Amino acid sequence: MLACLVIEHVADPLEFCKSLAALTAPTGATVISTINRSVRSYATAIIAAEYLLNWLPKGTHQWSRFLTPEELVLILQRASISVQEMAGFVYNPLTREWSLSDDTSVNFIVFGAKGSE
């Protein structure tokens, strides 16, 4: 299952992840990307992206609905998905490219396996 930049918009993240787990094959994988609930993410994902750069409509995101990496790991564990890897991804405005990073302070992606510990 692949859910990119969705979980921060759902009413119940745990139920959403349980649904993903139910739809995933017994040995399948789940990949979720989202935005961290940090001061830096507020500045970049909301103020910069919505209000300064107009990349998204104003009000697209509610900072309080963002999840920290630790919160997402716990939610996935409760949904029977074991996190195998996590990485940040960052945007380079000079090259206009995204790349993986160790920095999870704004955007991050999680790879989890169903039924593995």
C-alpha positions in Angstrom: 0.0 0.0 0.0 1.2 3.5 -0.8 -0.3 6.6 0.9 1.7 9.7 0.2 0.7 12.9 2.0 -2.7 11.6 2.9 -2.6 10.7 6.6 -2.5 14.3 7.8 -5.9 14.8 6.2 -7.8 11.8 7.6 -10.1 12.0 10.6 -8.7 9.0 12.4 -5.0 8.1 11.5 -5.2 4.8 13.4 -8.3 3.6 11.6 -6.8 4.7 8.3 -3.6 2.6 9.0 -5.7 -0.4 10.1 -7.5 -0.1 6.7 -4.2 0.0 4.9 -3.1 -3.1 6.8 -6.3 -4.9 5.9 -5.8 -4.1 2.2 -2.1 -5.2 2.3 -1.1 -8.7 1.3 0.0 -10.9 4.2 3.7 -10.3 3.4 3.1 -7.0 1.8 4.6 -3.5 2.4 3.1 -0.2 3.4 4.7 3.1 2.5 3.4 6.3 4.1 4.7 9.8 3.7 3.6 12.8 5.7 4.7 16.1 7.3 6.3 16.2 10.7 4.6 18.4 13.4 7.6 20.7 14.0 8.2 24.4 14.0 10.2 24.0 10.8 7.3 22.2 9.1 5.0 25.0 10.1 7.3 27.5 8.6 7.9 25.6 5.3 4.8 23.5 4.7 2.3 26.1 5.7 3.7 29.6 5.7 6.0 29.2 2.8 4.1 26.6 0.6 0.6 28.0 1.2 1.0 31.7 1.9 4.3 32.8 0.3 4.8 30.5 -2.7 1.2 29.7 -3.3 2.1 26.0 -4.1 -1.1 24.9 -2.3 -4.4 26.6 -1.5 -4.4 28.5 1.8 -5.7 26.3 4.6 -4.8 23.0 2.9 -2.9 21.9 6.0 -3.6 22.1 9.7 -0.4 21.9 11.7 -2.1 20.2 14.6 -3.0 17.3 12.3 0.7 16.6 11.3 2.2 13.5 13.0 5.7 13.3 14.5 7.8 10.3 13.3 7.4 8.7 16.7 3.6 9.1 16.6 3.4 7.5 13.2 5.5 4.5 14.3 3.2 3.9 17.3 0.1 4.2 15.1 1.6 1.7 12.5 2.5 -0.7 15.3 -1.1 -0.6 16.6 -2.2 -1.4 13.0 0.1 -4.4 12.8 2.6 -2.8 10.5 6.2 -2.9 11.6 8.4 0.0 10.5 11.5 -1.2 8.7 12.9 2.1 7.5 12.3 5.8 7.8 13.9 8.7 5.9 13.3 12.4 5.4 12.9 14.0 2.1 14.0 17.5 1.2 13.4 19.9 -1.6 16.3 21.8 -3.2 14.8 25.0 -4.7 17.9 25.5 -6.8 17.6 22.2 -8.7 13.9 21.9 -8.1 14.4 18.3 -7.0 13.4 16.2 -4.0 15.9 13.8 -2.4 16.0 11.4 0.5 17.7 12.6 3.7 18.4 11.9 7.3 16.4 15.0 8.1 12.9 14.1 9.1 12.1 17.6 10.6 9.7 18.5 7.7 8.7 15.7 5.4 9.4 12.0 6.0 8.5 8.7 4.6 8.1 5.3 6.3 8.4 1.8 4.9 6.6 -0.9 6.9 6.0 -4.6 6.6 2.8 -6.3 7.6 3.1 -9.0 10.2 6.9 -8.7 10.7 8.6 -7.7 13.9 
